[in-house]
Amino acid sequence: VEESEHKSVAFDVYRDQVDSYWVRTSEMAFTTVEFIGFTILHYNQLRAEMDDPTDWKSVRQGLNWLVGNPGWLRKLGKSYLAYYKRDFHPSKRDSAHLRQQGLEKLARLMKRPQLLS
């Protein structure tokens, strides 16, 4: 919630100091590949410690959750690809509804202080 109030600050500083489309997009692409690589590495480490590492049903379920219809990455797709547009700016994406959802969730949690401790 708090971060949504200044979601464009880091991007604006980047544009003021660097302002390179190539640097911005190549770093995002590199980070994406790196993230996927580490995710696969850690997933394999976890599978090796499973009671039944041949349980391919869990692999299918995980892949479906990630890239199925509607998988987490599929839902993220448009927003992710928007970052690669030359005229991208975080303020162009209205996230007021997400902020409101966060405030409502925070209000519910505040009514149950035992969950916060």
N, CA, C and O atoms as CSV, one atom per row, in Angstrom:
chain,resi,resn,atom,element,x,y,z
A,1,VAL,N,N,0.835,-1.180,0.000
A,1,VAL,CA,C,0.000,0.000,0.000
A,1,VAL,C,C,0.883,1.249,0.000
A,1,VAL,O,O,0.688,2.171,-0.791
A,2,GLU,N,N,1.855,1.250,0.906
A,2,GLU,CA,C,2.718,2.428,1.033
A,2,GLU,C,C,3.522,2.663,-0.240
A,2,GLU,O,O,3.688,3.807,-0.665
A,3,GLU,N,N,4.014,1.606,-0.843
A,3,GLU,CA,C,4.827,1.740,-2.055
A,3,GLU,C,C,4.020,2.286,-3.233
A,3,GLU,O,O,4.580,2.934,-4.117
A,4,SER,N,N,2.719,2.032,-3.253
A,4,SER,CA,C,1.897,2.493,-4.373
A,4,SER,C,C,1.827,4.014,-4.436
A,4,SER,O,O,1.533,4.584,-5.487
A,5,GLU,N,N,2.095,4.664,-3.319
A,5,GLU,CA,C,2.028,6.124,-3.285
A,5,GLU,C,C,3.185,6.772,-4.049
A,5,GLU,O,O,3.072,7.913,-4.496
A,6,HIS,N,N,4.270,6.063,-4.195
A,6,HIS,CA,C,5.417,6.630,-4.922
A,6,HIS,C,C,6.028,5.595,-5.868
A,6,HIS,O,O,7.246,5.425,-5.923
A,7,LYS,N,N,5.162,4.913,-6.606
A,7,LYS,CA,C,5.613,3.821,-7.470
A,7,LYS,C,C,6.494,4.290,-8.632
A,7,LYS,O,O,7.210,3.485,-9.227
A,8,SER,N,N,6.447,5.567,-8.953
A,8,SER,CA,C,7.206,6.071,-10.099
A,8,SER,C,C,8.538,6.700,-9.729
A,8,SER,O,O,9.312,7.055,-10.618
A,9,VAL,N,N,8.823,6.847,-8.458
A,9,VAL,CA,C,10.022,7.586,-8.036
A,9,VAL,C,C,11.301,6.968,-8.575
A,9,VAL,O,O,12.105,7.667,-9.193
A,10,ALA,N,N,11.508,5.681,-8.357
A,10,ALA,CA,C,12.748,5.035,-8.819
A,10,ALA,C,C,12.856,5.101,-10.338
A,10,ALA,O,O,13.940,5.321,-10.878
A,11,PHE,N,N,11.734,4.910,-11.022
A,11,PHE,CA,C,11.760,4.978,-12.479
A,11,PHE,C,C,12.126,6.388,-12.950
A,11,PHE,O,O,12.897,6.547,-13.895
A,12,ASP,N,N,11.578,7.398,-12.297
A,12,ASP,CA,C,11.883,8.789,-12.666
A,12,ASP,C,C,13.347,9.129,-12.398
A,12,ASP,O,O,13.966,9.850,-13.180
A,13,VAL,N,N,13.905,8.620,-11.305
A,13,VAL,CA,C,15.331,8.839,-11.017
A,13,VAL,C,C,16.166,8.152,-12.086
A,13,VAL,O,O,17.134,8.727,-12.584
A,14,TYR,N,N,15.796,6.918,-12.442
A,14,TYR,CA,C,16.507,6.202,-13.494
A,14,TYR,C,C,16.487,7.010,-14.794
A,14,TYR,O,O,17.524,7.179,-15.437
A,15,ARG,N,N,15.321,7.503,-15.177
A,15,ARG,CA,C,15.227,8.276,-16.427
A,15,ARG,C,C,16.068,9.540,-16.354
A,15,ARG,O,O,16.693,9.927,-17.341
A,16,ASP,N,N,16.090,10.187,-15.195
A,16,ASP,CA,C,16.864,11.406,-15.044
A,16,ASP,C,C,18.369,11.136,-15.122
A,16,ASP,O,O,19.115,11.936,-15.687
A,17,GLN,N,N,18.813,10.015,-14.560
A,17,GLN,CA,C,20.243,9.732,-14.479
A,17,GLN,C,C,20.789,8.894,-15.628
A,17,GLN,O,O,21.946,9.069,-16.011
A,18,VAL,N,N,19.991,7.992,-16.187
A,18,VAL,CA,C,20.482,7.076,-17.216
A,18,VAL,C,C,19.710,7.257,-18.524
A,18,VAL,O,O,20.299,7.549,-19.564
A,19,ASP,N,N,18.427,7.087,-18.464
A,19,ASP,CA,C,17.512,7.253,-19.596
A,19,ASP,C,C,17.966,6.516,-20.854
A,19,ASP,O,O,18.074,7.099,-21.932
A,20,SER,N,N,18.225,5.230,-20.688
A,20,SER,CA,C,18.609,4.404,-21.822
A,20,SER,C,C,17.595,3.270,-21.975
A,20,SER,O,O,17.451,2.424,-21.093
A,21,TYR,N,N,16.904,3.271,-23.097
A,21,TYR,CA,C,15.937,2.213,-23.372
A,21,TYR,C,C,16.654,0.865,-23.401
A,21,TYR,O,O,16.143,-0.118,-22.865
A,22,TRP,N,N,17.821,0.811,-24.017
A,22,TRP,CA,C,18.574,-0.434,-24.131
A,22,TRP,C,C,18.947,-0.980,-22.746
A,22,TRP,O,O,18.750,-2.165,-22.479
A,23,VAL,N,N,19.475,-0.140,-21.879
A,23,VAL,CA,C,19.872,-0.586,-20.540
A,23,VAL,C,C,18.635,-1.074,-19.778
A,23,VAL,O,O,18.666,-2.139,-19.161
A,24,ARG,N,N,17.569,-0.310,-19.820
A,24,ARG,CA,C,16.355,-0.682,-19.083
A,24,ARG,C,C,15.808,-2.022,-19.534
A,24,ARG,O,O,15.531,-2.888,-18.704
A,25,THR,N,N,15.651,-2.207,-20.827
A,25,THR,CA,C,15.024,-3.432,-21.327
A,25,THR,C,C,15.971,-4.632,-21.285
A,25,THR,O,O,15.533,-5.752,-21.024
A,26,SER,N,N,17.256,-4.411,-21.539
A,26,SER,CA,C,18.184,-5.540,-21.487
A,26,SER,C,C,18.346,-6.029,-20.049
A,26,SER,O,O,18.473,-7.232,-19.823
A,27,GLU,N,N,18.343,-5.129,-19.085
A,27,GLU,CA,C,18.433,-5.537,-17.686
A,27,GLU,C,C,17.183,-6.302,-17.257
A,27,GLU,O,O,17.275,-7.259,-16.489
A,28,MET,N,N,16.030,-5.889,-17.743
A,28,MET,CA,C,14.799,-6.620,-17.420
A,28,MET,C,C,14.843,-8.015,-18.044
A,28,MET,O,O,14.479,-8.994,-17.393
A,29,ALA,N,N,15.280,-8.110,-19.286
A,29,ALA,CA,C,15.361,-9.415,-19.953
A,29,ALA,C,C,16.358,-10.320,-19.224
A,29,ALA,O,O,16.070,-11.492,-18.982
A,30,PHE,N,N,17.518,-9.783,-18.877
A,30,PHE,CA,C,18.529,-10.567,-18.162
A,30,PHE,C,C,17.992,-11.037,-16.811
A,30,PHE,O,O,18.156,-12.200,-16.444
A,31,THR,N,N,17.355,-10.134,-16.081
A,31,THR,CA,C,16.808,-10.478,-14.764
A,31,THR,C,C,15.729,-11.541,-14.889
A,31,THR,O,O,15.624,-12.423,-14.037
A,32,THR,N,N,14.929,-11.463,-15.940
A,32,THR,CA,C,13.884,-12.460,-16.166
A,32,THR,C,C,14.491,-13.840,-16.383
A,32,THR,O,O,14.053,-14.817,-15.775
A,33,VAL,N,N,15.493,-13.920,-17.244
A,33,VAL,CA,C,16.158,-15.200,-17.515
A,33,VAL,C,C,16.828,-15.721,-16.247
A,33,VAL,O,O,16.743,-16.910,-15.939
A,34,GLU,N,N,17.487,-14.838,-15.520
A,34,GLU,CA,C,18.145,-15.221,-14.269
A,34,GLU,C,C,17.118,-15.731,-13.252
A,34,GLU,O,O,17.354,-16.740,-12.589
A,35,PHE,N,N,16.006,-15.054,-13.130
A,35,PHE,CA,C,14.953,-15.469,-12.203
A,35,PHE,C,C,14.422,-16.853,-12.561
A,35,PHE,O,O,14.247,-17.703,-11.687
A,36,ILE,N,N,14.170,-17.071,-13.829
A,36,ILE,CA,C,13.676,-18.378,-14.276
A,36,ILE,C,C,14.717,-19.460,-13.986
A,36,ILE,O,O,14.373,-20.548,-13.524
A,37,GLY,N,N,15.974,-19.164,-14.254
A,37,GLY,CA,C,17.042,-20.122,-13.994
A,37,GLY,C,C,17.141,-20.494,-12.523
A,37,GLY,O,O,17.244,-21.673,-12.185
A,38,PHE,N,N,17.111,-19.494,-11.645
A,38,PHE,CA,C,17.177,-19.779,-10.212
A,38,PHE,C,C,15.927,-20.510,-9.731
A,38,PHE,O,O,16.005,-21.354,-8.838
A,39,THR,N,N,14.783,-20.190,-10.315
A,39,THR,CA,C,13.550,-20.885,-9.941
A,39,THR,C,C,13.659,-22.370,-10.280
A,39,THR,O,O,13.287,-23.224,-9.475
A,40,ILE,N,N,14.167,-22.673,-11.468
A,40,ILE,CA,C,14.345,-24.069,-11.875
A,40,ILE,C,C,15.367,-24.758,-10.971
A,40,ILE,O,O,15.148,-25.891,-10.542
A,41,LEU,N,N,16.461,-24.095,-10.683
A,41,LEU,CA,C,17.491,-24.665,-9.814
A,41,LEU,C,C,16.919,-25.005,-8.438
A,41,LEU,O,O,17.094,-26.118,-7.942
A,42,HIS,N,N,16.248,-24.054,-7.839
A,42,HIS,CA,C,15.708,-24.288,-6.501
A,42,HIS,C,C,14.579,-25.302,-6.510
A,42,HIS,O,O,14.429,-26.073,-5.562
A,43,TYR,N,N,13.794,-25.310,-7.556
A,43,TYR,CA,C,12.739,-26.308,-7.673
A,43,TYR,C,C,13.347,-27.714,-7.713
A,43,TYR,O,O,12.861,-28.627,-7.046
A,44,ASN,N,N,14.403,-27.876,-8.496
A,44,ASN,CA,C,15.069,-29.183,-8.574
A,44,ASN,C,C,15.668,-29.591,-7.228
A,44,ASN,O,O,15.642,-30.767,-6.865
A,45,GLN,N,N,16.202,-28.629,-6.497
A,45,GLN,CA,C,16.725,-28.926,-5.168
A,45,GLN,C,C,15.605,-29.403,-4.243
A,45,GLN,O,O,15.791,-30.348,-3.476
A,46,LEU,N,N,14.460,-28.761,-4.313
A,46,LEU,CA,C,13.322,-29.170,-3.485
A,46,LEU,C,C,12.815,-30.549,-3.896
A,46,LEU,O,O,12.493,-31.372,-3.040
A,47,ARG,N,N,12.743,-30.800,-5.183
A,47,ARG,CA,C,12.264,-32.110,-5.664
A,47,ARG,C,C,13.170,-33.239,-5.186
A,47,ARG,O,O,12.698,-34.330,-4.867
A,48,ALA,N,N,14.458,-32.975,-5.139
A,48,ALA,CA,C,15.403,-34.005,-4.705
A,48,ALA,C,C,15.148,-34.409,-3.258
A,48,ALA,O,O,15.475,-35.528,-2.864
A,49,GLU,N,N,14.572,-33.519,-2.469
A,49,GLU,CA,C,14.313,-33.803,-1.062
A,49,GLU,C,C,12.892,-34.300,-0.804
A,49,GLU,O,O,12.524,-34.557,0.342
A,50,MET,N,N,12.094,-34.436,-1.863
A,50,MET,CA,C,10.716,-34.907,-1.697
A,50,MET,C,C,10.696,-36.385,-1.328
A,50,MET,O,O,11.630,-37.129,-1.627
A,51,ASP,N,N,9.610,-36.795,-0.673
A,51,ASP,CA,C,9.437,-38.215,-0.365
A,51,ASP,C,C,9.384,-39.043,-1.641
A,51,ASP,O,O,9.923,-40.147,-1.706
A,52,ASP,N,N,8.714,-38.479,-2.669
A,52,ASP,CA,C,8.588,-39.189,-3.951
A,52,ASP,C,C,8.964,-38.237,-5.089
A,52,ASP,O,O,8.085,-37.595,-5.664
A,53,PRO,N,N,10.259,-38.134,-5.424
A,53,PRO,CA,C,10.682,-37.201,-6.474
A,53,PRO,C,C,10.181,-37.569,-7.867
A,53,PRO,O,O,10.396,-36.822,-8.822
A,54,THR,N,N,9.516,-38.714,-7.987
A,54,THR,CA,C,8.950,-39.089,-9.291
A,54,THR,C,C,7.482,-38.686,-9.399
A,54,THR,O,O,6.795,-39.118,-10.325
A,55,ASP,N,N,6.995,-37.875,-8.479
A,55,ASP,CA,C,5.611,-37.416,-8.474
A,55,ASP,C,C,5.434,-36.327,-9.541
A,55,ASP,O,O,5.518,-35.135,-9.245
A,56,TRP,N,N,5.190,-36.751,-10.768
A,56,TRP,CA,C,5.070,-35.806,-11.885
A,56,TRP,C,C,3.744,-35.067,-11.883
A,56,TRP,O,O,3.597,-34.058,-12.574
A,57,LYS,N,N,2.771,-35.557,-11.111
A,57,LYS,CA,C,1.492,-34.850,-10.996
A,57,LYS,C,C,1.713,-33.458,-10.393
A,57,LYS,O,O,1.101,-32.485,-10.834
A,58,SER,N,N,2.575,-33.369,-9.400
A,58,SER,CA,C,2.852,-32.070,-8.784
A,58,SER,C,C,3.561,-31.141,-9.774
A,58,SER,O,O,3.357,-29.927,-9.743
A,59,VAL,N,N,4.380,-31.705,-10.638
A,59,VAL,CA,C,5.047,-30.887,-11.659
A,59,VAL,C,C,4.004,-30.313,-12.619
A,59,VAL,O,O,4.026,-29.122,-12.930
A,60,ARG,N,N,3.100,-31.162,-13.080
A,60,ARG,CA,C,2.029,-30.689,-13.978
A,60,ARG,C,C,1.186,-29.615,-13.307
A,60,ARG,O,O,0.860,-28.602,-13.926
A,61,GLN,N,N,0.835,-29.828,-12.051
A,61,GLN,CA,C,0.032,-28.846,-11.327
A,61,GLN,C,C,0.785,-27.522,-11.192
A,61,GLN,O,O,0.201,-26.450,-11.351
A,62,GLY,N,N,2.065,-27.605,-10.901
A,62,GLY,CA,C,2.881,-26.400,-10.781
A,62,GLY,C,C,2.984,-25.643,-12.091
A,62,GLY,O,O,2.853,-24.419,-12.124
A,63,LEU,N,N,3.219,-26.375,-13.173
A,63,LEU,CA,C,3.293,-25.734,-14.487
A,63,LEU,C,C,1.961,-25.122,-14.878
A,63,LEU,O,O,1.918,-24.036,-15.456
A,64,ASN,N,N,0.879,-25.812,-14.566
A,64,ASN,CA,C,-0.440,-25.272,-14.869
A,64,ASN,C,C,-0.689,-23.993,-14.079
A,64,ASN,O,O,-1.225,-23.022,-14.612
A,65,TRP,N,N,-0.296,-23.998,-12.804
A,65,TRP,CA,C,-0.451,-22.801,-11.980
A,65,TRP,C,C,0.367,-21.641,-12.558
A,65,TRP,O,O,-0.054,-20.485,-12.507
A,66,LEU,N,N,1.528,-21.965,-13.103
A,66,LEU,CA,C,2.431,-20.935,-13.608
A,66,LEU,C,C,2.054,-20.443,-14.995
A,66,LEU,O,O,1.940,-19.237,-15.209
A,67,VAL,N,N,1.857,-21.357,-15.943
A,67,VAL,CA,C,1.641,-20.945,-17.335
A,67,VAL,C,C,0.339,-21.465,-17.931
A,67,VAL,O,O,0.080,-21.272,-19.119
A,68,GLY,N,N,-0.474,-22.120,-17.121
A,68,GLY,CA,C,-1.742,-22.650,-17.630
A,68,GLY,C,C,-2.730,-21.542,-17.962
A,68,GLY,O,O,-2.361,-20.374,-18.081
A,69,ASN,N,N,-3.967,-21.923,-18.107
A,69,ASN,CA,C,-4.989,-20.938,-18.442
A,69,ASN,C,C,-5.984,-20.842,-17.302
A,69,ASN,O,O,-6.760,-21.786,-17.150
A,70,PRO,N,N,-6.044,-19.816,-16.495
A,70,PRO,CA,C,-5.188,-18.624,-16.531
A,70,PRO,C,C,-4.051,-18.752,-15.530
A,70,PRO,O,O,-4.261,-18.589,-14.328
A,71,GLY,N,N,-2.883,-19.035,-15.999
A,71,GLY,CA,C,-1.721,-19.169,-15.131
A,71,GLY,C,C,-1.222,-17.825,-14.646
A,71,GLY,O,O,-1.554,-16.778,-15.201
A,72,TRP,N,N,-0.409,-17.877,-13.589
A,72,TRP,CA,C,0.111,-16.663,-12.980
A,72,TRP,C,C,0.910,-15.838,-13.987
A,72,TRP,O,O,0.741,-14.621,-14.060
A,73,LEU,N,N,1.777,-16.487,-14.764
A,73,LEU,CA,C,2.573,-15.747,-15.751
A,73,LEU,C,C,1.708,-15.212,-16.895
A,73,LEU,O,O,1.972,-14.130,-17.417
A,74,ARG,N,N,0.693,-15.956,-17.279
A,74,ARG,CA,C,-0.204,-15.467,-18.336
A,74,ARG,C,C,-0.922,-14.204,-17.886
A,74,ARG,O,O,-1.086,-13.265,-18.665
A,75,LYS,N,N,-1.347,-14.183,-16.632
A,75,LYS,CA,C,-2.018,-12.987,-16.117
A,75,LYS,C,C,-1.047,-11.809,-16.042
A,75,LYS,O,O,-1.447,-10.657,-16.211
A,76,LEU,N,N,0.194,-12.094,-15.796
A,76,LEU,CA,C,1.208,-11.050,-15.686
A,76,LEU,C,C,1.667,-10.560,-17.062
A,76,LEU,O,O,2.201,-9.457,-17.180
A,77,GLY,N,N,1.464,-11.365,-18.090
A,77,GLY,CA,C,2.012,-11.133,-19.418
A,77,GLY,C,C,1.882,-9.733,-19.981
A,77,GLY,O,O,2.885,-9.143,-20.382
A,78,LYS,N,N,0.678,-9.181,-20.024
A,78,LYS,CA,C,0.491,-7.852,-20.624
A,78,LYS,C,C,1.263,-6.778,-19.864
A,78,LYS,O,O,1.893,-5.908,-20.466
A,79,SER,N,N,1.208,-6.850,-18.548
A,79,SER,CA,C,1.928,-5.857,-17.740
A,79,SER,C,C,3.433,-5.990,-17.937
A,79,SER,O,O,4.149,-4.994,-18.039
A,80,TYR,N,N,3.899,-7.230,-17.988
A,80,TYR,CA,C,5.328,-7.474,-18.193
A,80,TYR,C,C,5.772,-6.932,-19.549
A,80,TYR,O,O,6.775,-6.224,-19.636
A,81,LEU,N,N,5.038,-7.257,-20.593
A,81,LEU,CA,C,5.418,-6.804,-21.933
A,81,LEU,C,C,5.320,-5.291,-22.071
A,81,LEU,O,O,6.063,-4.695,-22.851
A,82,ALA,N,N,4.422,-4.665,-21.331
A,82,ALA,CA,C,4.288,-3.205,-21.389
A,82,ALA,C,C,5.583,-2.518,-20.972
A,82,ALA,O,O,5.885,-1.425,-21.450
A,83,TYR,N,N,6.345,-3.148,-20.090
A,83,TYR,CA,C,7.611,-2.569,-19.629
A,83,TYR,C,C,8.589,-2.380,-20.786
A,83,TYR,O,O,9.451,-1.503,-20.728
A,84,TYR,N,N,8.468,-3.180,-21.821
A,84,TYR,CA,C,9.385,-3.103,-22.957
A,84,TYR,C,C,9.006,-2.036,-23.973
A,84,TYR,O,O,9.738,-1.821,-24.939
A,85,LYS,N,N,7.885,-1.368,-23.778
A,85,LYS,CA,C,7.503,-0.290,-24.692
A,85,LYS,C,C,8.382,0.925,-24.430
A,85,LYS,O,O,8.742,1.207,-23.287
A,86,ARG,N,N,8.720,1.630,-25.482
A,86,ARG,CA,C,9.583,2.807,-25.330
A,86,ARG,C,C,8.944,3.875,-24.444
A,86,ARG,O,O,9.641,4.567,-23.702
A,87,ASP,N,N,7.635,4.007,-24.519
A,87,ASP,CA,C,6.968,5.061,-23.751
A,87,ASP,C,C,6.441,4.579,-22.397
A,87,ASP,O,O,5.580,5.226,-21.802
A,88,PHE,N,N,6.950,3.457,-21.914
A,88,PHE,CA,C,6.507,2.925,-20.621
A,88,PHE,C,C,6.773,3.913,-19.496
A,88,PHE,O,O,7.819,4.562,-19.453
A,89,HIS,N,N,5.823,4.016,-18.597
A,89,HIS,CA,C,6.009,4.729,-17.338
A,89,HIS,C,C,5.047,4.119,-16.325
A,89,HIS,O,O,3.887,3.877,-16.659
A,90,PRO,N,N,5.492,3.863,-15.099
A,90,PRO,CA,C,4.622,3.230,-14.104
A,90,PRO,C,C,3.318,3.992,-13.848
A,90,PRO,O,O,2.293,3.384,-13.543
A,91,SER,N,N,3.358,5.299,-13.970
A,91,SER,CA,C,2.152,6.081,-13.690
A,91,SER,C,C,1.061,5.883,-14.743
A,91,SER,O,O,-0.088,6.266,-14.521
A,92,LYS,N,N,1.409,5.293,-15.878
A,92,LYS,CA,C,0.402,5.039,-16.915
A,92,LYS,C,C,-0.508,3.874,-16.546
A,92,LYS,O,O,-1.569,3.695,-17.145
A,93,ARG,N,N,-0.101,3.097,-15.579
A,93,ARG,CA,C,-0.907,1.944,-15.144
A,93,ARG,C,C,-1.658,2.327,-13.869
A,93,ARG,O,O,-1.060,2.597,-12.828
A,94,ASP,N,N,-2.959,2.340,-13.983
A,94,ASP,CA,C,-3.785,2.693,-12.835
A,94,ASP,C,C,-3.836,1.513,-11.872
A,94,ASP,O,O,-4.369,0.451,-12.194
A,95,SER,N,N,-3.277,1.718,-10.695
A,95,SER,CA,C,-3.259,0.655,-9.698
A,95,SER,C,C,-4.068,1.037,-8.462
A,95,SER,O,O,-3.873,0.474,-7.385
A,96,ALA,N,N,-4.969,1.991,-8.625
A,96,ALA,CA,C,-5.777,2.451,-7.493
A,96,ALA,C,C,-6.584,1.297,-6.893
A,96,ALA,O,O,-6.745,1.219,-5.675
A,97,HIS,N,N,-7.087,0.411,-7.740
A,97,HIS,CA,C,-7.880,-0.717,-7.235
A,97,HIS,C,C,-7.029,-1.659,-6.373
A,97,HIS,O,O,-7.520,-2.201,-5.383
A,98,LEU,N,N,-5.768,-1.856,-6.741
A,98,LEU,CA,C,-4.885,-2.700,-5.938
A,98,LEU,C,C,-4.588,-2.050,-4.596
A,98,LEU,O,O,-4.541,-2.721,-3.565
A,99,ARG,N,N,-4.388,-0.734,-4.621
A,99,ARG,CA,C,-4.154,-0.003,-3.378
A,99,ARG,C,C,-5.373,-0.116,-2.469
A,99,ARG,O,O,-5.242,-0.329,-1.264
A,100,GLN,N,N,-6.553,0.025,-3.053
A,100,GLN,CA,C,-7.783,-0.071,-2.273
A,100,GLN,C,C,-7.939,-1.470,-1.667
A,100,GLN,O,O,-8.319,-1.609,-0.504
A,101,GLN,N,N,-7.645,-2.491,-2.455
A,101,GLN,CA,C,-7.712,-3.866,-1.936
A,101,GLN,C,C,-6.741,-4.046,-0.770
A,101,GLN,O,O,-7.071,-4.689,0.226
A,102,GLY,N,N,-5.554,-3.479,-0.898
A,102,GLY,CA,C,-4.571,-3.571,0.169
A,102,GLY,C,C,-5.025,-2.860,1.430
A,102,GLY,O,O,-4.835,-3.368,2.535
A,103,LEU,N,N,-5.626,-1.681,1.271
A,103,LEU,CA,C,-6.130,-0.946,2.430
A,103,LEU,C,C,-7.254,-1.711,3.130
A,103,LEU,O,O,-7.327,-1.740,4.359
A,104,GLU,N,N,-8.129,-2.330,2.332
A,104,GLU,CA,C,-9.222,-3.113,2.912
A,104,GLU,C,C,-8.689,-4.328,3.668
A,104,GLU,O,O,-9.171,-4.657,4.752
A,105,LYS,N,N,-7.693,-4.986,3.087
A,105,LYS,CA,C,-7.101,-6.148,3.759
A,105,LYS,C,C,-6.414,-5.723,5.047
A,105,LYS,O,O,-6.530,-6.398,6.069
A,106,LEU,N,N,-5.706,-4.617,5.000
A,106,LEU,CA,C,-5.037,-4.103,6.196
A,106,LEU,C,C,-6.062,-3.776,7.281
A,106,LEU,O,O,-5.840,-4.073,8.455
A,107,ALA,N,N,-7.182,-3.164,6.893
A,107,ALA,CA,C,-8.230,-2.839,7.867
A,107,ALA,C,C,-8.786,-4.111,8.510
A,107,ALA,O,O,-9.036,-4.140,9.715
A,108,ARG,N,N,-8.980,-5.161,7.709
A,108,ARG,CA,C,-9.465,-6.429,8.269
A,108,ARG,C,C,-8.451,-7.020,9.247
A,108,ARG,O,O,-8.824,-7.523,10.307
A,109,LEU,N,N,-7.176,-6.957,8.888
A,109,LEU,CA,C,-6.134,-7.492,9.771
A,109,LEU,C,C,-6.044,-6.696,11.071
A,109,LEU,O,O,-5.782,-7.265,12.131
A,110,MET,N,N,-6.255,-5.408,10.994
A,110,MET,CA,C,-6.166,-4.564,12.182
A,110,MET,C,C,-7.289,-4.879,13.163
A,110,MET,O,O,-7.159,-4.612,14.358
A,111,LYS,N,N,-8.377,-5.438,12.680
A,111,LYS,CA,C,-9.479,-5.831,13.561
A,111,LYS,C,C,-9.161,-7.125,14.290
A,111,LYS,O,O,-9.851,-7.489,15.243
A,112,ARG,N,N,-8.101,-7.836,13.838
A,112,ARG,CA,C,-7.696,-9.089,14.465
A,112,ARG,C,C,-6.236,-8.981,14.892
A,112,ARG,O,O,-5.354,-9.574,14.271
A,113,PRO,N,N,-5.986,-8.219,15.959
A,113,PRO,CA,C,-4.589,-7.970,16.345
A,113,PRO,C,C,-3.799,-9.221,16.697
A,113,PRO,O,O,-2.570,-9.200,16.620
A,114,GLN,N,N,-4.457,-10.307,17.081
A,114,GLN,CA,C,-3.720,-11.525,17.410
A,114,GLN,C,C,-2.950,-12.046,16.201
A,114,GLN,O,O,-1.956,-12.752,16.375
A,115,LEU,N,N,-3.380,-11.718,14.971
A,115,LEU,CA,C,-2.671,-12.180,13.778
A,115,LEU,C,C,-1.414,-11.372,13.516
A,115,LEU,O,O,-0.515,-11.834,12.813
A,116,LEU,N,N,-1.343,-10.172,14.072
A,116,LEU,CA,C,-0.211,-9.302,13.792
A,116,LEU,C,C,0.971,-9.565,14.705
A,116,LEU,O,O,2.083,-9.126,14.408
A,117,SER,N,N,0.764,-10.258,15.789
A,117,SER,CA,C,1.879,-10.462,16.727
A,117,SER,C,C,2.620,-11.746,16.459
A,117,SER,O,O,3.582,-12.061,17.160
